[in-house]
Amino acid sequence: MSYAAHALCNHYAAILSSAAAAGGARVAGAVHCRILRTFSQNPPTYLLNQLLTAYAKSGRLARARRVFDGMPDPNLFTRNALLSALAHARLVPDMERLFASMPERDAVSYNAVISGFSGSGSPARSADAYRALLREENVRPTRITLSAMVMVASALADRALGRQVHCQALRLGFGAYAFVGSPLVDMYAKMGLVGDARRVFEEMENKTVVMYNTLITGLLRCKMVDDAKGLFEMMMDRDSITWTTMVTGLTQNGLQSEALDVFRRMRVEGVSIDQYTFGSILTACGALAALEEGRQIHAYITRTWYEDNLFVGSALVDMYSKCRNIRSAEAVFRRMTCRNIISWTAMIVGYGQNACSEDAVRVFSEMQRDGIKPDDFTLGSVISSCANLASMEEGAQFHCLALVSGLMRYITVSNALVTLYGKCGSIEDAHCLFDDMSFRDQVSWTALVSGYAQFGKAKETIDLFEKMLENGLSPDGVTFIGVLSACSRAGLVEKGRDYFESMQKDHGVVPIEDHYTCMIDLYSRSGRLKEAEEFIKQMPHSPDAFGWATLLSSCRLRGNMEIGKWAAENLLETDPQNPASYVLLCSMHAAKGEWTEVAQLRRGMRDRQVKKEPGCSWIKYKNKVHIFSADDQSHPFSRRIYEKLEWLNSKMAEEGYKPDVSSVLHDVADADKVHMISHHSEKLAIAFGLIFVPEEMPIRIVKNLRVCVDCHNATKFISKITGRDILVRDAISVEKAVQFSVERNLKEW
């Protein structure tokens, strides 16, 4: 080759090298044309190598392959260039074929293959390639090899491989390189070997911010918060990642208030804040229900580039939802110009958290119309909302969607369906789903335990609970609520007391208000009101309003004025605007004919402007909700409903039904009291269901207040007369439900 030709080759090679660095495919193509016109025969191999590399780095892999195939004498550099391109493009089969055909290999070859396997999600094959490299006589790992293998060992959580790579790095003299040391710190920290991570960190001479950040992340991940804070304060230079790491780590360790303090310092020091910082600090505000701080951060976000950020918008929706400000969450959601599955799910979950279950179902349908396919968490969330509504119609549709979409295999969806069928009264369906699950966790067992407990099936509840323990699963607080409530409904006082004592002693579950209320209910239902009183006096704190109301209700049924007045006084002190204390005391005095006291209590309600919520019941039929109130005649089918109810009343009388008028708080004749209770809202709703709901389907009623004793008894008789399954749910406490069936052993609710 002449001197001029050689100089021209060098010129073309320099241009191609620049094109490769800049990803200039068009420049590479133009130079390629000049090369073909300049050289009548094959150009020099080193020039073609530069051309192949330029095409490969600019993403023109097909052209790179054509250059490779046209080369008469490709060398190791040529093959490595194409091998690296195939690895980068995740074309693993092609990469393997080329690697197998190579007459010789060096560390670059192995690095490409290790990277290719790792990048395509096969870290185990990367480890195999590394072991093959070690068997090569003339090839030794480079610092790039070792850095890549540290990350492979981390991905595999393979401690032995990680230590082997670390030893190799020390033997080859790469231990002091930050390029290797930083991944080693990260690897040991992820494996929980914080001591090893610290030793590597301390042995590094030139510690970078990246290494500090890596170790802080590891310490926070291992819940070594004080050590992480000490290292953070020691740092001379901190970048935005350092600050964000601390905010995120403190939030994940339940130290949300400290995370807010760090965020404030971050703003004072003028550190740039990115979407991840905003996401973490909004999570902290949500966990603390710190609405005011969340609003301030929202105002700050509107002054930055992140107002339309998808990640930040979803975090804002979640924060407002957890702060019980669902309308602000909805406003943020509606302003978002772009939404993904995360933002839709945040809104659906938010509605569920704020008792807006119908809105959750509506937004899920809107999401589907928008072309977004649900994942397991989204579907599980909307099924949970159906469970809270006791809506079998929508729930069954979502069950079908789970089967068609393949999401049924996810435990999140299966658990939600078990809960749904349990709350809707289809406990057999819930148990069948439970039996079909290939894997069951604590939530699965708790869902079924709670389902049986809702219907007073104490034996089944306790048997399931014992099987759960035999399977090595630890019950949580929700599980014990189910078990204790089942014992309460079945009158198993000693059994319930034993479970309550073992809850904290054997399982480390700290009792909360719901557990104490279950115990108050356990004693009260069994008529052991004095023991209930003693239990309350020994509690570490006073019961909540629901606990006092539970005791007061039992005192009314038992006619115990002494304890009843004590419960009523405490209920008034705990929740002065709660009408339950007035109503229940009125009922107790009315039962004894003490109408003067009833009148005084009513005056007290008027003076304090306490209003009793009007009772109403509703039933869903053909996607329409039908609402009834006492003596309601506004329904289009009112005549047929009342005719059905009169027929039921006569049939019930024949079966021995006697109306319980104890809930009537008016000084009127008994005949008038009987008439007043015969048209209660739940009875009207049941009559509607008997007329319109097909016989093969159960009748499901929801009431906004407690079901009175008379309606409770009447429902039993109606179920017996008609041979229908009837489910009546108390909307005040969605965990309480009752099902009456001819074929079932009925329990006291």
C-alpha positions in Angstrom: 0.0 0.0 0.0 1.3 3.4 -1.0 2.0 6.1 1.5 -1.0 8.1 0.2 -3.3 5.1 0.5 -2.1 4.5 4.0 -2.7 8.1 5.0 -6.2 7.9 3.5 -6.9 4.8 5.5 -5.9 6.5 8.7 -8.1 9.5 7.8 -11.1 7.3 7.2 -10.4 5.3 10.4 -10.3 8.6 12.4 -13.6 9.7 11.0 -15.2 6.3 11.7 -13.8 6.4 15.3 -15.5 9.7 15.8 -18.7 8.4 14.2 -18.7 5.4 16.5 -18.3 7.6 19.6 -21.1 9.9 18.5 -23.4 7.1 17.1 -23.3 8.6 13.6 -24.7 6.0 11.3 -25.1 8.4 8.4 -21.4 9.4 8.7 -20.4 5.7 8.8 -22.5 5.0 5.7 -20.9 7.9 3.8 -17.4 6.8 4.7 -18.3 3.2 3.7 -19.2 4.4 0.2 -15.9 6.3 -0.1 -14.0 3.2 1.1 -15.7 1.1 -1.6 -14.9 3.6 -4.3 -11.3 4.2 -3.1 -10.2 0.5 -2.7 -10.8 -1.7 -5.7 -9.7 -4.7 -3.7 -10.4 -5.5 0.0 -9.6 -2.6 2.3 -7.3 -3.2 5.2 -8.7 -5.2 8.1 -8.1 -2.5 10.7 -10.2 0.0 8.6 -13.1 -2.5 8.2 -12.9 -3.1 12.0 -13.5 0.6 12.5 -16.3 0.5 10.0 -18.0 -2.5 11.8 -17.6 -0.9 15.2 -19.1 2.4 13.9 -22.2 0.5 12.5 -22.5 -1.6 15.6 -22.4 1.4 18.1 -24.9 3.4 16.0 -27.4 0.5 16.1 -27.0 -0.6 12.5 -26.4 -4.2 13.4 -27.5 -5.7 10.0 -24.9 -3.5 8.2 -22.2 -4.5 10.8 -23.0 -8.1 10.0 -22.6 -7.6 6.3 -19.3 -5.9 6.8 -18.2 -8.9 9.0 -19.4 -11.5 6.4 -17.6 -9.7 3.6 -14.2 -9.6 5.4 -11.8 -12.2 4.0 -9.6 -12.3 7.1 -11.5 -11.2 10.3 -9.2 -11.1 13.4 -9.9 -11.3 17.1 -10.8 -7.5 17.3 -13.3 -8.0 14.5 -15.0 -10.9 16.2 -15.1 -9.1 19.6 -16.6 -6.0 18.0 -19.5 -8.0 16.5 -19.8 -10.2 19.7 -20.1 -7.0 21.8 -22.8 -5.7 19.4 -24.8 -8.9 19.6 -24.5 -9.0 23.4 -25.7 -5.4 23.6 -28.6 -6.1 21.4 -29.6 -9.1 23.6 -29.3 -11.5 20.6 -28.1 -14.3 22.8 -28.3 -17.3 20.3 -26.3 -15.3 17.7 -23.9 -14.3 20.3 -23.4 -17.9 21.5 -22.9 -19.2 17.9 -20.2 -16.6 17.2 -18.5 -17.2 20.5 -18.4 -20.9 19.9 -16.9 -20.4 16.4 -14.1 -18.1 17.5 -10.6 -19.7 17.0 -9.3 -17.7 19.9 -10.8 -15.6 22.7 -9.5 -13.0 25.1 -10.9 -11.3 28.2 -12.9 -8.9 25.9 -14.7 -11.9 24.4 -15.6 -13.3 27.8 -16.7 -9.8 29.0 -19.1 -9.5 26.1 -20.6 -12.9 26.7 -20.9 -12.3 30.5 -22.6 -9.0 29.8 -24.9 -10.5 27.2 -26.1 -13.3 29.5 -26.5 -10.9 32.5 -28.4 -8.3 30.4 -30.8 -10.9 29.1 -31.7 -12.0 32.5 -29.5 -15.1 32.8 -27.0 -14.3 35.5 -26.4 -18.1 36.1 -25.1 -18.4 32.6 -22.8 -15.4 33.2 -21.4 -17.3 36.1 -20.8 -20.3 33.9 -18.9 -18.1 31.3 -16.8 -16.7 34.1 -15.8 -20.2 35.3 -14.9 -21.0 31.7 -12.7 -18.0 31.5 -10.8 -19.1 34.7 -10.1 -22.4 33.0 -8.4 -20.6 30.0 -4.6 -20.7 30.3 -3.9 -17.5 28.4 -6.8 -15.4 29.5 -7.2 -13.6 32.8 -10.0 -11.5 34.2 -9.9 -7.7 33.9 -11.3 -5.2 36.3 -14.3 -5.0 33.9 -14.8 -8.7 34.2 -14.7 -8.6 38.0 -17.0 -5.6 38.2 -19.5 -7.4 36.1 -19.2 -10.6 38.1 -19.7 -8.8 41.4 -23.1 -7.7 40.0 -23.9 -11.2 38.8 -23.1 -12.6 42.2 -25.4 -10.0 43.8 -28.2 -10.8 41.4 -27.9 -14.5 42.2 -27.5 -13.8 46.0 -24.5 -16.2 45.7 -22.2 -15.5 48.6 -19.7 -18.1 47.6 -19.4 -16.7 44.1 -19.2 -13.2 45.5 -16.3 -14.0 47.8 -14.5 -15.9 45.0 -14.7 -12.8 42.8 -13.6 -10.6 45.7 -10.5 -12.9 46.3 -9.7 -12.8 42.6 -9.9 -9.0 42.6 -7.4 -8.8 45.5 -5.1 -11.3 43.9 -5.0 -9.4 40.6 -4.5 -6.1 42.4 -7.9 -4.6 41.5 -9.2 -4.3 45.1 -8.3 -0.7 45.4 -10.2 0.3 42.3 -13.5 2.1 42.9 -14.8 0.6 39.7 -14.6 -2.8 41.5 -14.9 -1.7 45.1 -18.2 0.1 44.8 -20.0 -3.0 43.3 -18.4 -5.1 46.1 -19.8 -2.8 48.8 -23.2 -3.0 47.1 -23.1 -6.8 46.8 -22.2 -7.4 50.4 -24.8 -5.0 51.6 -27.5 -6.6 49.5 -26.6 -10.0 50.9 -26.9 -8.7 54.4 -23.1 -8.9 55.0 -22.8 -5.4 56.2 -19.5 -6.1 58.1 -17.9 -7.2 54.8 -19.3 -4.2 53.0 -17.8 -1.9 55.6 -14.4 -3.6 55.4 -14.3 -3.2 51.7 -15.3 0.5 52.1 -12.7 1.2 54.7 -9.9 -0.4 52.6 -10.6 1.9 49.7 -8.2 4.8 49.6 -10.1 7.2 47.4 -13.7 6.9 48.5 -16.1 8.4 46.0 -19.6 9.7 46.7 -21.0 6.7 44.9 -19.3 4.4 47.4 -20.7 6.4 50.4 -24.1 6.3 48.8 -23.9 2.5 48.2 -22.9 1.8 51.8 -25.6 4.1 53.2 -28.2 2.3 51.1 -26.9 -1.0 52.4 -27.0 0.1 56.0 -30.5 1.4 55.7 -31.7 -1.7 53.9 -30.3 -3.7 56.9 -32.2 -1.4 59.3 -28.9 0.0 60.7 -30.3 3.5 60.7 -27.9 5.1 63.3 -24.9 3.8 61.4 -26.3 5.2 58.1 -27.0 8.6 59.8 -23.5 8.7 61.2 -21.9 8.0 57.8 -24.2 10.6 56.2 -23.1 13.3 58.6 -19.4 12.3 58.1 -19.6 13.0 54.4 -17.9 16.2 53.2 -19.6 16.1 49.8 -23.1 14.9 49.3 -25.0 14.8 46.0 -28.7 14.6 45.4 -28.6 10.8 45.4 -27.1 10.9 48.9 -30.0 13.0 50.2 -32.6 11.0 48.4 -31.2 7.8 49.8 -31.5 9.1 53.3 -35.1 10.3 52.7 -36.1 7.0 51.1 -34.3 4.8 53.7 -35.8 6.7 56.7 -39.3 6.4 55.2 -38.9 2.7 54.6 -37.7 2.2 58.2 -40.8 3.9 59.6 -39.0 7.1 60.5 -41.2 9.4 58.5 -40.7 12.4 60.7 -37.0 12.2 60.4 -37.3 11.8 56.6 -39.3 15.1 56.6 -36.5 16.8 58.6 -33.8 15.6 56.1 -36.0 16.8 53.3 -36.2 20.3 54.9 -32.4 20.3 55.3 -32.1 19.3 51.7 -34.2 22.3 50.5 -32.3 24.7 52.8 -28.9 23.6 51.3 -30.3 24.1 47.8 -29.8 20.5 46.7 -31.7 19.6 43.5 -34.7 17.4 44.1 -35.8 14.8 41.6 -38.9 12.6 41.1 -37.5 9.9 43.4 -37.1 12.4 46.3 -40.6 13.7 45.8 -42.0 10.2 45.7 -40.3 9.2 48.9 -41.2 12.3 50.9 -44.8 12.1 49.7 -44.9 8.5 50.9 -43.6 9.7 54.3 -46.4 12.3 54.4 -49.0 9.7 53.6 -47.8 7.3 56.3 -47.9 10.2 58.9 -51.3 11.5 57.5 -49.4 14.8 57.4 -51.8 16.6 55.1 -50.5 20.1 55.7 -46.8 19.1 55.0 -48.1 17.1 51.9 -49.9 20.2 50.6 -46.7 22.3 51.1 -44.7 19.8 49.1 -47.4 19.8 46.4 -47.2 23.6 46.2 -43.4 23.2 45.8 -43.9 20.6 43.1 -46.1 23.0 41.1 -43.1 25.4 40.9 -40.8 22.8 39.5 -40.6 20.7 36.3 -42.2 17.8 38.0 -45.8 18.9 38.1 -46.7 16.7 35.1 -44.3 13.9 36.1 -46.2 10.5 36.1 -44.3 9.1 39.0 -44.8 12.3 41.2 -48.5 12.5 40.2 -49.1 8.9 41.3 -47.3 9.6 44.6 -49.5 12.7 45.2 -52.7 10.6 44.6 -51.4 8.1 47.1 -50.5 10.7 49.7 -53.8 12.5 49.6 -55.7 9.2 49.8 -53.8 8.1 52.9 -54.4 11.6 54.4 -58.2 10.9 53.9 -58.5 13.8 51.4 -59.9 11.7 48.5 -61.2 14.7 46.6 -57.8 16.3 46.4 -56.4 12.9 45.3 -59.1 12.8 42.6 -58.3 16.4 41.5 -54.6 15.5 41.0 -55.5 12.3 39.2 -57.9 14.2 36.8 -55.2 16.8 36.0 -52.6 14.2 35.0 -52.1 14.4 31.3 -50.7 10.9 31.2 -51.6 7.9 33.4 -50.2 4.4 33.6 -51.2 1.4 35.6 -49.5 2.8 38.7 -51.5 6.0 38.7 -54.8 4.2 38.0 -54.1 1.7 40.8 -53.2 4.5 43.2 -56.7 6.1 42.5 -58.5 2.8 42.8 -56.8 1.9 46.1 -57.4 5.4 47.4 -61.1 5.1 46.9 -61.1 1.8 48.7 -59.1 3.2 51.6 -61.7 6.0 51.9 -64.8 3.9 51.9 -65.6 5.0 48.3 -65.9 1.4 47.0 -68.4 2.3 44.2 -66.0 5.0 42.9 -63.2 2.4 42.9 -65.3 0.1 40.7 -66.3 3.0 38.4 -62.7 4.1 37.9 -61.6 0.5 37.2 -64.1 0.4 34.4 -62.9 3.8 33.1 -59.3 2.4 33.2 -60.3 -0.5 31.0 -62.0 1.8 28.5 -58.8 3.8 28.4 -57.0 0.6 27.2 -55.0 0.0 30.3 -54.8 -3.7 31.3 -55.0 -4.3 35.1 -52.2 -6.2 36.9 -52.7 -8.4 39.9 -52.6 -5.6 42.4 -55.1 -3.5 40.6 -57.5 -6.4 40.1 -57.1 -7.5 43.7 -57.9 -3.9 44.9 -61.1 -3.5 42.9 -62.3 -7.0 44.1 -61.7 -5.9 47.7 -63.9 -2.9 47.0 -66.6 -5.2 45.7 -66.2 -7.2 48.9 -66.9 -4.1 51.0 -70.0 -3.4 48.9 -71.1 -7.1 49.3 -71.6 -6.8 45.5 -71.6 -10.3 44.1 -72.6 -9.2 40.6 -69.5 -7.1 40.0 -67.4 -9.5 42.0 -68.4 -12.4 39.8 -67.5 -10.4 36.7 -64.1 -9.6 38.1 -63.6 -13.3 38.9 -64.2 -14.1 35.2 -61.8 -11.3 34.2 -59.2 -12.9 36.5 -59.6 -16.3 34.8 -59.6 -14.9 31.3 -56.6 -12.6 31.9 -54.5 -15.2 33.6 -54.3 -13.1 36.8 -56.0 -15.8 38.8 -52.6 -17.4 39.5 -51.5 -14.4 41.6 -52.1 -14.8 45.3 -53.2 -11.1 45.5 -56.2 -11.8 43.3 -57.0 -15.2 44.9 -57.0 -13.7 48.4 -59.3 -10.9 47.4 -61.7 -13.3 45.9 -61.8 -15.5 49.0 -62.6 -12.4 51.0 -65.2 -11.3 48.5 -67.1 -14.6 48.6 -66.8 -14.8 52.3 -68.2 -11.3 52.9 -71.0 -11.9 50.4 -72.2 -15.0 52.2 -70.9 -17.6 49.7 -68.6 -19.3 52.2 -68.6 -22.6 50.3 -67.3 -20.8 47.2 -64.7 -19.1 49.3 -63.5 -22.4 50.7 -63.4 -24.0 47.2 -61.3 -21.1 46.0 -59.0 -21.5 49.0 -58.6 -25.3 48.3 -57.7 -24.6 44.7 -54.9 -22.2 45.5 -51.5 -23.7 44.8 -49.9 -21.5 47.5 -51.5 -19.9 50.6 -50.1 -17.2 52.8 -51.1 -15.7 56.0 -53.7 -13.4 54.2 -55.3 -16.5 52.5 -55.9 -18.2 55.8 -57.1 -15.1 57.5 -59.6 -14.3 54.7 -61.2 -17.7 55.2 -61.1 -17.7 59.0 -62.8 -14.2 58.9 -65.4 -15.5 56.4 -66.5 -18.4 58.6 -66.3 -16.1 61.7 -68.8 -13.6 60.2 -71.5 -16.2 60.2 -71.0 -17.5 63.7 -69.5 -20.8 62.5 -67.2 -21.1 65.5 -66.2 -24.8 65.1 -65.1 -24.2 61.5 -63.4 -21.0 62.4 -61.4 -22.6 65.2 -60.6 -25.7 63.2 -59.2 -23.5 60.4 -57.2 -21.4 62.8 -55.6 -24.5 64.3 -54.8 -25.8 60.8 -53.2 -22.5 60.0 -50.9 -22.9 63.1 -50.1 -26.5 62.1 -49.0 -25.3 58.6 -46.5 -23.0 60.3 -48.2 -19.7 59.5 -48.3 -17.0 62.1 -51.7 -15.3 62.7 -51.9 -11.5 62.8 -54.2 -9.2 64.5 -56.9 -9.5 61.8 -56.9 -13.3 62.2 -57.5 -13.0 65.9 -60.4 -10.6 65.4 -62.1 -13.3 63.4 -61.4 -16.1 66.0 -62.5 -13.9 68.9 -65.7 -12.8 67.2 -66.5 -16.4 66.3 -66.0 -17.4 70.0 -68.3 -14.4 70.9 -71.1 -15.5 68.7 -70.9 -19.1 69.8 -70.7 -18.2 73.5 -67.3 -19.8 74.0 -66.1 -17.5 76.7 -63.3 -19.6 78.1 -62.0 -20.5 74.6 -62.0 -16.8 73.6 -60.3 -15.8 76.8 -57.5 -18.4 76.1 -57.0 -17.1 72.6 -56.9 -13.5 73.8 -54.2 -14.4 76.3 -52.1 -16.4 73.8 -52.4 -13.7 71.2 -49.6 -11.5 72.8 -47.9 -14.2 74.8 -47.4 -16.8 72.1 -47.7 -14.9 68.9 -46.5 -11.4 69.8 -49.6 -9.6 68.6 -50.3 -6.5 70.6 -54.1 -6.0 71.2 -55.8 -3.0 69.6 -59.2 -1.5 70.0 -60.9 -4.2 67.9 -59.5 -7.0 70.0 -60.7 -5.4 73.2 -64.1 -4.8 71.7 -64.3 -8.5 70.7 -63.6 -9.4 74.4 -66.2 -7.0 75.7 -68.7 -8.5 73.2 -67.6 -12.0 74.3 -68.6 -11.4 77.9 -71.6 -9.2 77.1 -73.3 -11.7 74.7 -73.0 -14.4 77.3 -74.7 -12.2 79.9 -71.5 -11.9 82.0 -71.8 -8.2 82.2 -70.0 -8.0 85.5 -67.0 -9.7 84.0 -67.2 -7.3 81.0 -67.1 -4.4 83.5 -64.1 -5.9 85.2 -62.3 -6.5 81.9 -62.8 -2.9 80.9 -61.5 -1.6 84.2 -58.3 -3.7 83.7 -57.7 -2.5 80.1 -54.6 -0.3 79.6 -56.9 2.4 78.2 -60.6 3.2 78.0 -62.6 1.5 75.2 -63.5 3.4 72.1 -67.1 4.4 71.3 -67.8 1.0 69.6 -66.7 -0.9 72.7 -68.9 1.1 75.0 -71.9 0.8 72.6 -71.4 -3.0 72.5 -71.6 -3.2 76.3 -74.6 -0.8 76.4 -76.4 -2.8 73.8 -76.1 -6.0 75.9 -77.2 -4.1 79.0 -80.3 -3.1 77.1 -81.0 -6.7 76.1 -80.4 -7.9 79.7 -82.2 -5.0 81.4 -79.1 -4.2 83.5 -79.6 -0.5 84.2 -76.7 -0.1 86.6 -73.9 -1.1 84.2 -75.9 0.3 81.3 -75.9 3.8 82.8 -72.1 3.5 83.4 -71.6 2.4 79.8 -73.8 5.2 78.5 -72.0 7.9 80.6 -68.6 6.8 79.3 -70.0 6.6 75.7 -71.3 10.1 76.0 -67.9 11.3 77.3 -66.0 9.4 74.5 -68.3 10.5 71.7 -70.8 13.2 72.8 -72.4 13.3 69.4 -72.9 9.6 69.1 -76.7 9.0 69.3 -76.2 5.3 70.3 -76.0 6.1 74.0 -79.3 8.1 73.9 -81.1 5.5 71.8 -80.0 2.5 73.8 -80.8 4.2 77.1 -84.2 5.3 75.8 -84.8 1.7 74.8 -83.9 0.4 78.3 -86.3 2.9 80.0 -89.0 2.3 77.4 -88.8 -1.5 78.1 -89.5 -0.7 81.7 -92.3 1.8 80.8 -90.3 4.7 82.2 -91.5 7.2 79.6 -90.6 10.3 81.7 -86.9 9.3 81.5 -87.3 8.6 77.7 -88.6 12.2 77.3 -85.7 13.6 79.2 -83.2 11.8 77.1 -84.9 13.0 73.9 -84.7 16.6 75.2 -81.0 16.0 75.9 -80.5 15.0 72.3 -82.3 18.1 71.0 -80.4 20.4 73.3 -77.1 18.9 72.1 -78.3 18.8 68.5 -77.6 15.1 68.4 -79.5 13.5 65.5 -80.2 9.8 65.0 -79.4 8.7 61.5 -82.6 7.4 59.8 -82.4 3.7 59.2 -82.4 2.5 55.6 -81.7 -0.8 53.8 -80.8 -1.4 50.2 -80.6 -4.3 47.8 -78.8 -4.5 44.4 -80.6 -6.1 41.5 -79.6 -5.9 37.8 -76.9 -3.3 38.5 -79.5 -1.0 40.2 -79.6 -0.2 43.9 -83.1 -0.2 45.5 -83.2 1.8 48.8 -85.9 1.5 51.4 -86.7 3.3 54.7 -89.3 2.3 57.3 -92.9 2.6 56.0 -91.5 3.6 52.6 -94.1 3.7 49.9 -92.1 5.6 47.3 -90.9 2.5 45.4 -92.7 1.8 42.0 -93.5 -1.7 43.1 -94.7 -0.6 46.6 -98.1 -2.3 46.3 -96.6 -5.7 45.5 -93.9 -5.4 48.2 -96.5 -4.6 50.9 -98.7 -7.5 49.7 -95.8 -9.8 50.0 -94.9 -8.5 53.4 -98.5 -9.0 54.7 -98.4 -12.6 53.4 -95.1 -13.2 55.1 -96.4 -11.8 58.4 -99.4 -14.2 58.4 -97.2 -17.2 57.5 -94.7 -16.2 60.3 -97.5 -16.0 62.8 -98.5 -19.5 61.9 -94.9 -20.7 62.5 -94.9 -19.2 66.0 -93.2 -15.8 65.3 -93.9 -13.2 68.0 -92.9 -9.6 67.2 -90.3 -8.1 69.6 -91.4 -4.5 70.2 -88.5 -3.6 72.6 -87.0 -1.4 69.9 -90.1 0.9 69.7 -89.4 4.0 71.8 -92.9 5.4 71.8 -95.6 5.3 74.5 -98.3 3.7 72.3 -100.4 0.6 72.4 -98.8 -2.8 71.7 -100.8 -3.2 68.5 -99.4 0.1 67.2 -95.9 -1.0 68.1 -96.4 -4.2 66.2 -97.5 -2.2 63.2 -94.5 0.1 63.4 -91.9 -2.7 63.4 -93.7 -4.7 60.7 -92.6 -2.2 58.0 -88.9 -1.8 58.9 -86.6 -1.1 56.0 -84.9 -4.5 56.0 -88.2 -6.3 55.8 -89.3 -4.2 52.8 -85.9 -4.9 51.1 -86.3 -8.7 51.8 -89.8 -8.6 50.3 -88.5 -6.9 47.2 -85.8 -9.6 46.9 -88.3 -12.4 47.3 -90.3 -10.9 44.4 -87.6 -10.2 41.9 -84.4 -12.1 42.8 -84.3 -15.5 41.1 -84.9 -18.4 43.5 -81.5 -20.0 42.8 -79.7 -16.8 44.0 -79.3 -15.6 47.6 -80.9 -12.4 48.7 -78.3 -9.9 50.0 -79.4 -6.9 52.0 -77.3 -4.1 53.5 -78.4 -1.8 56.3 -76.8 1.4 57.4 -77.6 0.7 61.1 -77.6 -2.3 63.4 -80.3 -4.9 62.5 -82.8 -4.8 65.3 -83.7 -7.9 67.3 -87.1 -8.3 65.8 -85.9 -8.0 62.2 -83.1 -10.5 63.1 -85.7 -13.0 64.3 -88.1 -12.3 61.5 -85.4 -13.0 58.9 -85.0 -16.5 60.3 -88.7 -17.2 59.9 -88.8 -15.8 56.4 -85.8 -17.9 55.4 -87.6 -21.0 56.8 -90.9 -20.2 55.2 -89.6 -19.4 51.7 -86.6 -21.8 51.6 -84.3 -18.9 50.5 -80.8 -17.9 51.6 -80.9 -14.4 53.0 -77.8 -12.3 53.8 -78.2 -9.2 56.0 -75.2 -7.0 56.4 -74.6 -4.2 58.9 -72.9 -1.4 57.0 -71.5 0.2 60.2 -69.1 -2.8 60.6 -68.4 -4.5 57.3 -66.8 -7.4 59.1 -70.2 -8.4 60.6 -72.6 -10.3 58.5 -75.3 -13.0 59.0 -76.6 -15.6 56.7 -79.8 -17.5 57.3 -80.5 -20.7 55.4 -82.8 -23.7 55.7 -79.9 -26.0 55.0 -77.5 -24.5 57.6 -77.3 -24.8 61.3 -78.4 -21.2 62.3 -76.3 -19.4 64.9 -77.1 -16.5 67.1 -75.8 -13.3 65.5 
